[in-house]
Amino acid sequence: PRPMLLQLFVLLAVSVVGSQIHRPHIVFLLADDLGFNDLGFWPYSRHRNSIFSPNLKAIARKGVRFDNYYVQPICTPTRSALMTGRYDIRLGTQSGVIRPWEAAAIALNETFMAQNMKDAGYDTAIMGKWHLGFYKEKYLPQKRGFDFQYGYYCGAEDYYQHTREGSGIDGNDWHLNDSRIHLEDKGKYSAPLLADHAISYMKERENNTKPFFLYLPFQSVHEPFEVDEKWKNLYPYKKGKAKTKAGMVSAMDHAMGRIFEFLNHSSLYNNTLVVFSSDNGAPRDSGGSNLPLRGWKTQLWEGGLKVAGFVFHPNLPKEVAGTINHQLYHVTDWLPTLVNLAGGNTSRNLPLDGKDIWHSIMTNTPSPRYELLHNINPKGCPGPNRDLPHAAIRQGDMKFLAECFDAQHGVTGDTWMFNITADPDETNNIVQQHPNLVKHFEKRLHFYIKGMIPPLQSCSGCPEGKPFGNPPAWNPWMKD
């Protein structure tokens, strides 16, 4: 009995310390296409990376790092899951990204995290990449809960000129508060621009008692592969894309480091929570590293889904500060976690798939999440490459993948099963050893597919978008 009482006392003490973090300022840093091992801050990794990222490593090592943390395998799906706390199959983003010219967006009956934060009395800002649809004004960031907007709507822009090609036209795609065009920062690399505006935004709020939610989805380190020579020169032993990608990671680390440095000397520091995540694993042939994991961006193997993530707050309980957390978490979990921490509620939201993981993080106790639907993607199935599963689900240690799955035929094609805890590299397919578990997972997929909506595509009869105006720019092209 005595050890149990001691354990209970420790948990209560940790909970008291964790409860001191209430209605914090929240800075959410989202990297783009950063590989699981690009930062190299996993001490047990057999494949430690040599990329220079001292700022992210330093703050991660003072916070709580997650090594069982998952997102979606590509850009729009992760961002939509983050903003809504719901699986992509419910949003129509299960099959890929929203292209700049597509007349598509996340439905307006979906409540975004920024709207929840505003309801809780927070100022809200987004600086960086949107990628959630913009063909009508009602889908722009400031219509979805953000008081302040700075950055771009599309994806894969030029890092300096802030343009994105469409219909053979290089369209400007850099906006301030959803303005038609913002040309003042043309020619400047995006990472320091985002840091400059983030620091300026926070400076203005140093003497303001109102908390803020600052969402910083960086452009880095998505293609095109561009960075100043001084960052490439840190890696004389690397070549080609690997050299450029390493320089891009270091440039992003420096920009985020400036944000950390400002906070460290600011009155905001003692009650600011920093959350860091990537949106998916590194793409194939990009110079990035997901090792030791199998697979790449767009894939349901671990390398596409499992990413580096951490939280930091100066008042983290000493029992968890500086530790690696092995609990199962997903990007949908951030909405209920952060909204509840902000003193808000999710009563206006459609039913959430995300779980409030704050207590689990603060006490390093089991996650409230036992099951995780990675995805059900009906497009391109069956395809020419039979090594690419289109459906995947996990419960506890076990992950099941199917080449194809639909409501009529169920599981078809090849199947895989792995004990991810024992076999995180997905090398030992044990599907033949667990026929009853296969049947169980297929039932769970049937359960989820009942709530699936069709993948987003341009609305029927709607014109495709393209840059327009003088100078040409990407903006909503249809009326509300």
Secondary structure, 3 states (H helix, E strand, C coil): CHHHHHHHHHHHHHHHHHHCCCCCEEEEEEECCCCCCCCCCCCCCCCCCCCCCHHHHHHHHHCEEECCEECCCCHHHHHHHHHHCCCHHHCCCCCCCCCCCCCCCCCCCCCCHHHHHHHCCCEEEEEEECCCCCCEHHHCHHHCCCCEEEEECCCCCCCCCCEEEECCEEEECCEECCCCCCCCCCCCCHHHHHHHHHHHHHHCCCCCCCCEEEEEECCCCCCCCCCCHHHHCCCCCCCHHHHHHHHHHHHHHHHHHHHHHHHHCCCCHHHEEEEEEECCCCCCCCCCCCCCCCCCCCCCCHHHHECCEEEECCCCCCCCCCEEECCCEEHHHHHHHHHHHCCCCCCCCCCCCCCCCHHHHHHCCCCCCCEEEEEECCCCCCCCCCCCCCEEEEECCEEEEEEEEECCCEEEEEEEEEECCCCCCCCCCCHHHCHHHHHHHHHHHHHHHCCCCCCCCCCCCCCCCCCECCCCECCCCECC
